Amino acid sequence: MRSQPTPFEGGPMDGRVLPILLGPTGHPPRWYEIPVPAPDGGPPTVLLYERVPAGHSKRLGLQQGWKYTYTPSGTKPTPRWPWSKPPRKSP
């Protein structure tokens, strides 16, 4: 499998570059989760990073690679399918 060095921005991984495995389309995964063990042995904390374009070329505006940015909320958005019911609102 191929990998690509991908930079991280924000959060505890700010400034680090890790080799990320690429999928069948040649892109890294949309979300990257890093479990961090708790010091007291409790449940691990999960750091969540989202894939965003790293930049664009000046002349043609072509995308130049990917980077991961920190998502402090720690939750992925759920997919919204046309056939799914909207979530219930609590009273």
Protein Blocks (a to p, Z undefined) as FASTA:
>chain_A
ZZdddddeehjkgoiacdddddfkopacfbdcdddddfklpacdddddddddfbdcfklo
paehjdddddfkopacddddfkbccddddZZ
